[in-house]
Amino acid sequence: MRQLKLNLGALRIVSIRTEVSWEDLELLAFFKREGFALSNRLCLETRVDPTAPLE
């Protein structure tokens, strides 16, 4: 993560955004240790049925 931040900083990138499952506590803990916090965005998803008729 240190090297990634150095590389992105050199490119003038000012933030990193990622998605993590609420259930992956180890990965959440890792990102928290690295300085990540909840953002003001909420990610939503839904499944698409490609066989469903068009309405």
PyMOL commands that set and color helices and strands:
alter all, ss='L'
color gray80, all
select helices_A, chain A and resi 2-10+25-33
alter helices_A, ss='H'
color red, helices_A
deselect
rebuild
show_as cartoon
